[in-house]
Amino acid sequence: MTATPARKVLLAAPRGYCAGVDRAVIAVEKALEQYGAPVYVRHEIVHNKYVVKTLEKKGAIFVEETAEVPEGNIVIFSAHGVAPVVHDEAARGKLATIDATCPLVTKVHKEAVRFANEDYDILLIGHEGHEEVIGTSGEAPDHIQLVDGPKDVANVEVRDESKVVWLSQTTLSVDETMETVDALKTKFPQLISPPSDDICYATQNRQTAVKQMGADADLVIVVGSKNSSNSVRLVEVALGAGARAAHLVDFADEIDEAWLEGVSTVGVTSGASVPEILVEGVLEWLAERGYADVEVITAAKESITFSLPKELRRDLRAEAAELSAEASEASGTA
């Protein structure tokens, strides 16, 4: 009789929340505490169903356009960033703004402005319609053209081949982006690169971890939402690394038991906007079906944190100073 192969889980590390997502989610929570509900958020603060629903229960109202926010209210801009015209719309609507754009996205915005000011043609590698791409393109619409993968390179035309630079969306597949860059460099040999890599550290680390476990996993489950670019990329990276199958799920109850047929090793990871509670749910689901042995595959250690948006820090400091003054006054009269 053939022995049944041991069932185990390879758990990727790092996974889940990156520093930019953590900052954005905390910004909404702190704003609700500081100003009271409702607080309006333009677009999903991060691309994750569970996070959005949780914040809605606390009093956040998500809107698609700034014009939907009643005059005089607070609007928070999502981690993906917005174009300058959105800031203008908020000012016209007399809205107080909290900008929760990830600092790594802000870096790309600043690069776009600088190269546009120097009259470069900017080739922005990214996915058409993604909020981050819309925001970055809005910084210099006359200078930026989108390149949506290697297949798009043939369509690219520039004014001066000696003044061309590439930038990228922060949540792309590292390998596909470099494939696109190589194709662009073949077409435009004088193409220059950004001062530092635009693809964020967290995206790269999560992809590296999946590559390390993908070849050893029969099945990879990526926890994340379908509109999360970095989560979708993790599925592609897992398949590219050798996994027989890979699926994206928001919650454990979306896993199909048929996926486990003939599977001895399951890889598990999560996108950069996914809270760990959702990964725990998947691990519990797998343990109930015999996959209780969990081995952590560590690709990198992450220690980066970002401070809260400056508007929120200002108001929190002002409140702390006021409370301190009241306490001093009370102790003086006691």
N, C-alpha and C positions, 0 to 999 in steps of 0.2 A: 504494500500500500504506500502511495506517495505521500510524503509529509506535506502538510499545508505550510506554505512560506510564511515566515513571521510577518505580522502586520505592524507597520510603524509609520510615524509622521515625521517629516523633516520640516521644521519650523524656521522660516527665514528671519534673520536679524541683520540689519534693522528692517522694520516694517512699520506700517501705520503712520500716525501723526508726524509731520515734519515741523520744524520751528515756525514756518510761516503760517501753517494751518492752525497750530496751537495758539499763536498770537491772535489770529483773526477770530477764532471761536471765543477765546477769553475776552476779546474786545467787545463782542456782542453781549456776553454775560455781564461784564463790568458796566457797560452802558445801561443795561436794564436795571442793575442795582443802583447806579448813580442817578439816572434821570427818571426811572420808572417806565412802565409799559404805556403805550407801545413805543418801540424803537423800530424804525424802518430800515430795511437792508436791501440795497439794489442788487438784484440777482442772488443766487444761492451764495451764501458767505463762503462755502467750500462745496465741492461737488460730492455730496454724500447725503442720501435720503434720510438716514437716521439722525444725523447732526441737525439737518434743517427742521425735521419734525420736532426734535427735542427743544430747539430754540423757539419754535413757534408756540409750543406749550408754555414757555416762560414769558411770552409776550412779544416776540419779534414778528414783524410783518414783512414778508418778502415781496418785492415788487420787481417788475421787469424794467420799468422806465422811471427816471427821476420825477417826471411829471405826475406820476401817480401818488407822490408823497404830498400830503396837505401842507400848505404854506406854514412856515414857522416851526416845523418839526425837525427832528434829527434823522439824517440818513447816513448809513454806514456803507462804504464802498467795499466790495468783496476782495478777497485775497488775490484775485486774478488781475486787478488793476482796471482803470478806466481811462478813456481819452480825455484830453483837456476840455473838449466841448461839454463833457458831463459835469465837470466842475463849474463851468459857466452856467449850465442849466440849473444847478443847485443854487448858485448865487442869485439867479433871476427869481427863483422860487422862494427866496429868503429862508433857505434851509441851512441848519447847522450841519456840518459834515464831519465824519470821522473816517479817515482813510486807512482801511485795514489791508491795503495792497501789500503783498509779500515784499520785503526789502530786496529780494533777489529779482523780482519782476521790475521793481522801481529802477534797479541798476540797468536793466535792458532799456527801459524808457529813456534814461539819461544818456545811454550810448546812442540811441536813435536820434535824440535831439542834437547831440554833439556832432555826429557825422552828417546830419542834415545841414547844420550850420556851416559845415566845411564843404557843402555841396557834393557829397558822395551820393551815388545810387546805393540804396540799402536793400539787400536781398534778405527778407525775413523768412526763415525756414519755420514752417508751422502749419497747422490745420485750419483751413478756411472756416470761418464762423465761430471759432473758439473765442471765448471772451478775452482771454489774454492777448490773442493776436489782434483782435479789434482794438483793444486799449493801446497796444504798442503802435499799431499802424496809425492811430489817431494822433500820435505825437508829431508825425511828419508825413502826412498823407501824400504829398507831392514827390517825396523822395523814396518811399517804401513800396516795394512790390513783393507779394507773397510767393514763396516757392513751396508747394505742398508735396514734398518728396522728390526723389530722383527723377521720376517720370515727368515732372514739371519743368525740368531744367531746359529742355529744348525750346520752351516758349519764352524764355527770359531774354529780354533785350535791354541794353543799357546805353546811356549817352556817351560815356567815356570809359573805355575798358581799363584805364589807369586809375580810375577813382570809383572803385566798387568794394563794398564791405558786406560780409554776411553777419546777421544776428539770428537768434533762434528763440522760439517758444521754450520755456524752461522745463516742460514736462514731457519732452519727446523721447523716443528710443535713441539712446546714444549711438548705436551702430547705424541705424538708418540715417540719422542726422549726418554722421561722418561720410556715409555713402553719398548723400546729397552734396555735401561740401566738396568731396572729391570730384564729382561730376561738374560742379560749378567751376572748380579750379582748372579742370581740363578745358572748359569753354572760355574761362577768363583767367589766364595764368597770373595776372597781377592782383587777383582777388585778395583782400586782406581779411584777417580774422579779428574778432573782438578782443579787447585787452585781456579778458579772461573768459573761460568757458561759460556760455549762457545757461546750459542745462544744469539745473540745480543739483547740489550735492546729494540731496535726499533721493531724487529721481535716480541718479547714478548708483547710489549705494543699494537701493532696493532692486535695481536691475542686476547688479553684480551678485547679490545674494541669491536671486532666482537662477542666474546662470550656474552658480555653484551647485545648486540642488537639483536643477532641472534634468540633468543627464541621469540622475539616480532615482528620479520619481516617475512612477507609471502615470500618475495623475497629479496635476497641480491645481489647487483651488486658490483663486485670488479673490479676496474679499474687497469689494469696492463697487461703486455705482457705474452704470454704463456711460454716463456723461463725464466721468472722470478720466481725462486723457492719460494720466500716469498709470491708472489702474488697468486700462485697456492695453497699454504698452507692456505691462507685466505679463499678460496672457501671451502676447506675441513673443516676448523674450523667452518665456518658459518653453514654448513650442520650438523656438529656434535653438534652444539649449539641449533639446533631445527628449523632452517629456512626450509621452505618447498622446496625452490629452491635457487640456487646460481649460478651465471654465471660470467665468466671472460671476460672483453672487453677492447680493447685498446682505443676505441673512442665511443662517444655516438651513432654514426650512426650504430654501431654493435648491439645495443640493439634491440631485437625482440619484437614488440608490443604485440605479443601473450603471452609473459611472464607476462604481466600485468593483464591478465584475472583473475578476482576474487581476485585481490590483493589490499588490503587497505593500507598496510604498506611496504615500500621499504627501506631496509638498504643499505647504500652506504659507501664504503671505498676504499682505494687505497694502492697499494704496495709501498715499501720503495724507489723505483726508479721512482715514478710517479710524474710529476709536477702538481701543483694544478690546472692549466688551464684545464687539462683534466677532473678533477672532476667537475669543474664549468660547463663544457660542458654537463656532465651527469645530473647535477642538473637542468640546463636550459631545457634540453630535457624532464625531468620528469615534470617540472613545466608547460610546454606547454600541458601536458596530464593530468593536474589536481592535480599533486603532488607538490603543491607549499609550503605547510606547512613543514618547516624543523626544526627538533629538534636535537641538538648536544648531542651525548653520549660520555662523556669524561672519559677515563679510566686512564689517566696519563698526567702529564705535562712534556714536554721535553725541556731541555735547553742545551744539550750537543752540543758542536761544536769542530771541529778538525782544526788545522792549515794546511795550504797548504803543499804539499810535499816539503821536504828540498831543493831539487835541484832548484825548482821554487822560493822559498823564497830567496835563495842565489842570484839568478840572478836579482830578483826584487829589492833586497837591493842594489846590485852593481849599478843598473841603477839609483836608487834614489840618491845614494851617488854621482854619476857622475853628475846628473842634479843639485844637490845642489852645487857641486864644480863650475860648469859652471855659476850658478846664482851668487855665491859669487864673481867669477872673473869678471863677467859682471858689478856687482854693484861697484866693486873696480875701474874699468876703466871708469865708467860713469862720 
